[in-house]
Amino acid sequence: MDILEQKQRLDVKGSDVSGSTFEDVNMSGCNIHDINLSGLRIDYANLAGLHVNNANMSGACLTDCRIEGMTINGIKVEDMLAAYEKQQ
């Protein structure tokens, strides 16, 4: 299914959209629950204000990302990285 240059709200439940491509799409304000994003690749995204709860992030990799104000379990990532670099 192609959805081009549309503004519409989608309710997708119990579906398999694996292999889909989302490009130049505004997904602000979306809620995503009970999903499999394994192998997902995100490039050039605005994830400001993103909240991730109860997720399996084993093997996740962040590269060349802005992390100002980012926390993991309430701990500022910038502080963790500074402490790590200090110990090196």
Residue pairs with C-beta under 8 A, 6 or more apart in sequence:
67 77
67 78
67 81
68 78
69 76
70 76
70 77
70 78
71 77
72 80
